[in-house]
Amino acid sequence: MEIAYANSRVEKICTDAKRAKKKLGQVGAHILSLRFDQIIAAGNLEELRFLPGNYHELTADRKGELAVSLHGLTRLIFEPNHKPRPEKFDGGLNWSQVTAITILEITDYHK
């Protein structure tokens, strides 16, 4: 899977273990590393769908984005990096055609 980043701040947290640990704590940084191993190894988003972490599509004001659990309520938020967005006939996201993503943020969107 190809990975891009929305900004340099997010990229630094995702690619620098020391920054990840400072932002997420030891457990959160470890889980972030595991999620990245999963994402990098996947050929497409469908391969991630049923792995630990609960990869899922978001709704409402976050429609078009996806999330995976890190630690507690913290989520890694990303979106397909395809133009146009790969869709099924019913308009839903075609997970098997998503081979590139953009990491948007790491947050607790439940607040």
C-alpha beads as a LAMMPS data file, in Angstrom:
LAMMPS data file: protein, C-alpha beads

111 atoms
110 bonds

1 atom types
1 bond types

-500.0 500.0 xlo xhi
-500.0 500.0 ylo yhi
-500.0 500.0 zlo zhi

Masses

1 110.0

Atoms # bond

1 1 1 0.000 0.000 0.000
2 1 1 1.238 3.478 -0.825
3 1 1 1.123 5.963 2.045
4 1 1 1.082 9.760 1.823
5 1 1 0.617 12.256 4.635
6 1 1 -1.655 15.287 4.933
7 1 1 1.147 17.323 6.507
8 1 1 4.659 17.046 7.916
9 1 1 3.458 16.989 11.543
10 1 1 1.449 13.810 10.968
11 1 1 4.271 12.284 8.932
12 1 1 6.791 12.893 11.723
13 1 1 4.569 11.224 14.334
14 1 1 3.973 8.250 12.045
15 1 1 7.599 7.776 10.987
16 1 1 9.574 8.774 14.087
17 1 1 9.190 6.359 17.013
18 1 1 10.400 8.969 19.510
19 1 1 7.779 11.519 18.404
20 1 1 5.088 8.846 18.345
21 1 1 5.930 7.839 21.902
22 1 1 5.812 11.483 23.039
23 1 1 2.400 12.043 21.388
24 1 1 0.776 8.635 22.059
25 1 1 2.658 7.114 24.962
26 1 1 4.580 3.859 24.828
27 1 1 1.555 1.619 24.225
28 1 1 -0.010 3.918 21.618
29 1 1 3.284 4.267 19.744
30 1 1 3.741 0.491 19.725
31 1 1 0.233 -0.041 18.344
32 1 1 0.788 2.688 15.720
33 1 1 3.883 0.788 14.589
34 1 1 1.876 -2.454 14.357
35 1 1 -0.852 -0.732 12.302
36 1 1 1.748 0.673 9.915
37 1 1 3.234 -2.800 9.486
38 1 1 -0.264 -4.027 8.562
39 1 1 -0.879 -1.167 6.126
40 1 1 2.504 -1.440 4.416
41 1 1 2.149 -5.215 3.979
42 1 1 -1.354 -4.951 2.482
43 1 1 -1.822 -4.886 -1.262
44 1 1 -5.166 -3.115 -0.852
45 1 1 -7.544 -1.902 1.815
46 1 1 -9.694 -5.042 1.659
47 1 1 -6.777 -7.045 3.110
48 1 1 -6.977 -4.869 6.250
49 1 1 -10.721 -4.979 6.744
50 1 1 -10.851 -7.824 9.278
51 1 1 -7.439 -7.446 10.921
52 1 1 -7.088 -6.263 14.524
53 1 1 -7.745 -2.554 14.867
54 1 1 -11.275 -2.377 13.470
55 1 1 -10.613 -0.675 10.135
56 1 1 -13.846 1.109 9.308
57 1 1 -15.457 3.861 7.265
58 1 1 -16.595 7.001 9.041
59 1 1 -19.906 8.793 8.564
60 1 1 -21.538 12.203 8.967
61 1 1 -19.011 15.062 8.765
62 1 1 -16.190 12.544 8.298
63 1 1 -17.798 10.727 5.351
64 1 1 -15.116 9.571 2.922
65 1 1 -12.585 9.019 5.704
66 1 1 -11.621 5.773 7.398
67 1 1 -10.209 4.995 10.816
68 1 1 -8.332 2.306 12.675
69 1 1 -8.057 2.048 16.452
70 1 1 -4.761 2.750 18.145
71 1 1 -5.089 2.953 21.928
72 1 1 -8.194 3.799 23.925
73 1 1 -10.308 6.108 21.791
74 1 1 -7.373 7.343 19.697
75 1 1 -7.724 6.635 15.994
76 1 1 -5.510 6.869 12.926
77 1 1 -7.638 8.700 10.330
78 1 1 -6.976 8.248 6.613
79 1 1 -8.627 8.484 3.208
80 1 1 -8.160 6.785 -0.138
81 1 1 -5.572 8.583 -2.263
82 1 1 -7.280 7.956 -5.599
83 1 1 -8.959 10.335 -8.027
84 1 1 -11.681 9.382 -8.607
85 1 1 -12.447 7.487 -5.421
86 1 1 -12.945 3.745 -6.170
87 1 1 -16.625 2.992 -5.676
88 1 1 -18.879 -0.037 -5.992
89 1 1 -22.059 0.075 -8.048
90 1 1 -24.071 1.012 -4.943
91 1 1 -21.826 4.039 -4.310
92 1 1 -19.931 2.524 -1.370
93 1 1 -16.148 2.456 -1.217
94 1 1 -14.576 -0.412 -3.145
95 1 1 -12.002 -1.482 -0.553
96 1 1 -10.312 -3.932 -2.917
97 1 1 -9.358 -1.127 -5.326
98 1 1 -7.807 1.165 -2.706
99 1 1 -4.026 0.734 -3.008
100 1 1 -2.969 4.194 -1.814
101 1 1 -4.005 6.224 1.234
102 1 1 -3.329 9.607 2.784
103 1 1 -2.925 9.713 6.564
104 1 1 -4.922 12.728 7.756
105 1 1 -4.509 12.789 11.524
106 1 1 -4.256 10.910 14.785
107 1 1 -7.070 11.943 17.091
108 1 1 -9.928 11.027 19.386
109 1 1 -12.890 12.126 17.294
110 1 1 -15.341 10.961 19.973
111 1 1 -14.907 14.141 22.041

Bonds

1 1 1 2
2 1 2 3
3 1 3 4
4 1 4 5
5 1 5 6
6 1 6 7
7 1 7 8
8 1 8 9
9 1 9 10
10 1 10 11
11 1 11 12
12 1 12 13
13 1 13 14
14 1 14 15
15 1 15 16
16 1 16 17
17 1 17 18
18 1 18 19
19 1 19 20
20 1 20 21
21 1 21 22
22 1 22 23
23 1 23 24
24 1 24 25
25 1 25 26
26 1 26 27
27 1 27 28
28 1 28 29
29 1 29 30
30 1 30 31
31 1 31 32
32 1 32 33
33 1 33 34
34 1 34 35
35 1 35 36
36 1 36 37
37 1 37 38
38 1 38 39
39 1 39 40
40 1 40 41
41 1 41 42
42 1 42 43
43 1 43 44
44 1 44 45
45 1 45 46
46 1 46 47
47 1 47 48
48 1 48 49
49 1 49 50
50 1 50 51
51 1 51 52
52 1 52 53
53 1 53 54
54 1 54 55
55 1 55 56
56 1 56 57
57 1 57 58
58 1 58 59
59 1 59 60
60 1 60 61
61 1 61 62
62 1 62 63
63 1 63 64
64 1 64 65
65 1 65 66
66 1 66 67
67 1 67 68
68 1 68 69
69 1 69 70
70 1 70 71
71 1 71 72
72 1 72 73
73 1 73 74
74 1 74 75
75 1 75 76
76 1 76 77
77 1 77 78
78 1 78 79
79 1 79 80
80 1 80 81
81 1 81 82
82 1 82 83
83 1 83 84
84 1 84 85
85 1 85 86
86 1 86 87
87 1 87 88
88 1 88 89
89 1 89 90
90 1 90 91
91 1 91 92
92 1 92 93
93 1 93 94
94 1 94 95
95 1 95 96
96 1 96 97
97 1 97 98
98 1 98 99
99 1 99 100
100 1 100 101
101 1 101 102
102 1 102 103
103 1 103 104
104 1 104 105
105 1 105 106
106 1 106 107
107 1 107 108
108 1 108 109
109 1 109 110
110 1 110 111
